Amino acid sequence: MDMTAYALFAQDKLHVTFNDPSLLVTAFTHRSYLNEHKKTVSEHNERLEFLGDAVLELVVTEYLYINYKDPEGVLTNWRSSLVRTESIGAAAAKFEFEPLLRLSRGEKRGTDRARAQILANSFEAVTGALYLDQGYDAAKVFITESVVSTFQHILASGSWMDPKSHLQELAQSQDAATPVYKVISEEGPDHDKVFTVGVYVNGSLRGQGNGPSKQAGQQKAAEAALTFYVTADAQT
């Protein structure tokens, strides 16, 4: 696909027409792609990502400040839930950014976790590109429709809380017990190990998850256990 067709395709995904489409092309260009196309590509998206990250945080902060009177600590946790990798990666997935990513052959074969981070980074880069091309208000509309719009769901589900803290609250209130985490298995070499961790409440397995560290595995296990509690609540 030539660059003109690529830019038109990317703009169609965003439902936005850029004054300078090259900004959008750069927003989807990963560093690894530049390394393989040095003769034809001169810039990757990390500077736009840096800018977009700041714009994203400002828009989210402004929304929370204007609409909620809660203490700073609560607002900070809410903001973190909206701008974290999972939230903005999900927004990028909804726009179907993945086919637009310009990656090296090696990165295309990367792990799901690496791809999720690249997607999140691309969302920030697109935000930065939109800010440069059309200003703060246009970037604000994009962020509001794609990220801020999910806040009520985040608030209702309690997913803004750290999964382990949230699980502990539920387990203590519903089962009068504290969750216990145990490593079920370890696989892979030391430099690329995967831990499978289970979380138990009153001796019963409530969830398990995988991660590159015990802490990451615990977080995933807690998330799985939260699904158990949500399902149980829905059935009562």
C-alpha positions in Angstrom: 0.0 0.0 0.0 1.5 3.4 -1.0 1.7 6.2 1.6 -1.3 8.1 0.1 -3.6 5.0 0.3 -2.2 4.2 3.7 -2.9 7.7 5.1 -6.5 7.6 3.6 -7.1 4.2 5.2 -5.8 5.4 8.6 -7.9 8.5 8.5 -11.0 6.4 7.6 -10.4 4.3 10.8 -10.3 7.5 12.9 -13.1 9.3 11.1 -10.8 12.3 11.0 -9.2 14.1 8.0 -5.7 15.3 8.7 -4.3 18.5 7.3 -0.9 16.8 7.4 -1.4 13.1 6.8 2.3 12.4 7.3 1.8 13.0 11.0 -0.6 10.1 11.2 1.8 7.8 9.2 4.5 8.6 11.7 2.1 7.9 14.6 1.8 4.3 13.5 5.5 3.9 12.8 7.3 1.8 15.4 11.0 2.2 16.0 11.7 -1.3 14.8 10.1 -0.5 11.4 12.5 2.5 10.9 15.4 0.2 11.6 14.4 -2.0 8.6 13.6 1.0 6.3 16.3 3.5 7.0 16.5 4.6 3.4 12.8 5.5 3.1 11.6 6.3 6.7 13.3 8.9 8.9 11.1 9.2 12.0 9.3 6.8 14.4 6.4 7.6 16.7 8.1 8.0 20.1 8.1 11.8 20.1 4.4 11.9 19.2 3.8 9.3 21.9 5.5 11.6 24.5 3.3 14.5 23.4 0.2 12.5 23.3 0.7 11.0 26.8 0.7 14.6 28.2 -2.4 15.6 26.2 -4.2 12.4 27.3 -3.4 13.0 31.0 -4.5 16.7 30.8 -7.9 15.8 29.1 -8.6 13.1 31.7 -7.5 15.2 34.6 -9.7 18.2 33.4 -12.7 15.9 33.1 -12.3 14.4 36.5 -11.6 17.8 38.2 -14.7 19.4 36.6 -17.1 16.6 37.2 -16.1 15.1 40.6 -15.4 16.7 44.0 -13.6 13.7 45.4 -10.2 13.9 47.2 -7.0 14.1 45.3 -6.1 10.5 46.0 -9.3 9.1 44.6 -9.1 11.3 41.5 -5.5 10.1 41.0 -6.6 6.5 41.1 -9.4 7.1 38.7 -7.1 8.9 36.3 -4.6 6.1 36.5 -7.4 3.6 35.5 -8.2 5.7 32.4 -4.7 6.2 31.1 -3.2 2.8 31.9 -2.0 0.5 29.1 -5.0 -1.7 29.3 -7.5 1.2 28.9 -5.8 3.0 26.0 -4.9 -0.3 24.4 -8.5 -1.3 24.4 -9.4 2.1 22.8 -6.8 1.4 20.1 -8.2 -2.0 19.5 -11.8 -0.6 19.0 -10.4 1.7 16.3 -8.7 -1.4 14.8 -5.3 0.2 15.0 -3.4 -3.1 14.7 -3.5 -3.5 10.9 -2.1 0.1 10.7 0.9 -0.6 12.8 4.2 -0.3 10.9 6.4 -2.9 12.6 9.5 -4.9 11.9 9.1 -8.5 11.0 10.4 -9.5 14.4 7.9 -7.3 16.2 5.0 -8.7 14.2 5.9 -12.1 15.7 6.1 -10.6 19.3 4.1 -11.7 22.3 0.5 -10.6 23.0 1.8 -8.6 25.9 4.3 -6.7 23.7 1.7 -6.1 21.1 -0.7 -4.7 23.7 2.0 -2.2 24.8 2.6 -1.2 21.2 -1.1 -0.6 20.6 -1.3 1.6 23.7 1.8 3.6 22.6 0.2 4.0 19.2 -2.9 5.5 20.7 -0.8 8.1 22.5 1.1 8.8 19.3 -2.1 9.3 17.4 -3.3 11.6 20.1 -0.1 13.6 19.8 -0.5 13.8 16.0 -4.1 14.9 16.2 -3.1 17.6 18.7 -0.4 19.0 16.4 -2.6 18.8 13.4 -5.9 20.2 14.7 -5.3 21.5 18.2 -6.4 20.7 21.8 -10.1 20.6 21.2 -9.9 18.0 18.5 -7.7 15.8 20.6 -10.1 16.3 23.5 -13.0 15.1 21.5 -11.1 12.0 20.4 -10.0 11.2 23.9 -13.4 11.8 25.4 -15.2 9.5 22.9 -12.6 6.7 23.1 -11.4 6.8 26.7 -13.3 9.1 29.0 -16.6 7.5 27.8 -15.6 4.2 29.5 -15.3 5.8 32.9 -18.8 5.0 34.2 -18.2 1.4 33.5 -14.9 1.5 35.3 -16.5 3.2 38.2 -19.4 0.8 38.4 -17.2 -2.3 38.1 -14.6 -1.2 40.6 -11.9 -2.0 38.1 -10.2 1.4 38.9 -8.9 -0.2 42.0 -5.8 -2.3 42.1 -7.0 -5.9 41.5 -5.4 -7.3 44.6 -6.8 -4.6 46.8 -10.2 -4.9 45.3 -10.2 -8.7 45.7 -9.1 -8.4 49.3 -12.1 -6.1 50.0 -14.5 -8.5 48.4 -13.1 -11.6 50.0 -13.1 -10.1 53.5 -16.6 -8.7 53.1 -18.2 -11.8 51.5 -16.1 -14.7 52.8 -14.5 -13.2 55.9 -11.2 -14.3 54.6 -7.9 -12.9 53.2 -6.8 -14.2 49.7 -3.7 -16.3 49.7 -1.5 -16.5 46.5 0.5 -19.6 45.6 2.8 -20.2 42.7 1.4 -23.2 40.8 4.2 -23.6 38.2 7.2 -21.9 36.7 8.2 -22.5 33.1 10.9 -21.3 30.8 14.5 -20.1 31.2 15.5 -17.6 33.8 15.6 -14.7 31.4 12.1 -15.5 30.0 10.3 -17.3 32.8 6.5 -17.5 33.1 4.9 -17.9 36.5 1.4 -19.4 37.0 -0.1 -18.2 40.2 -3.3 -19.2 41.9 -5.3 -17.2 44.5 -7.2 -19.1 47.1 -10.0 -17.9 49.5 -10.8 -20.2 52.4 -8.7 -22.9 50.7 -10.7 -22.7 47.4 -9.1 -21.7 44.1 -10.8 -18.5 43.0 -8.6 -17.6 40.0 -5.2 -18.1 38.4 -3.1 -16.1 36.0 0.3 -16.0 34.2 3.0 -13.4 34.2 6.7 -12.8 33.7 7.0 -12.4 37.5 5.3 -13.6 40.6 3.8 -10.2 41.2 2.4 -10.0 37.6 1.0 -13.5 38.0 -0.7 -12.4 41.2 -2.3 -9.4 39.5 -3.7 -11.7 36.8 -4.9 -14.2 39.3 -6.7 -11.4 41.2 -8.4 -10.2 38.0 -9.6 -13.7 37.3 -10.9 -14.0 40.9 -12.8 -10.7 40.6 -14.6 -12.2 37.6 -15.6 -15.1 39.9 -17.1 -12.7 42.5 -18.9 -10.6 39.8 -20.4 -13.8 38.3 -21.5 -15.0 41.8 -23.2 -11.7 42.5 -25.0 -11.8 39.2 -26.4 -15.3 40.0 -27.8 -14.3 43.4 
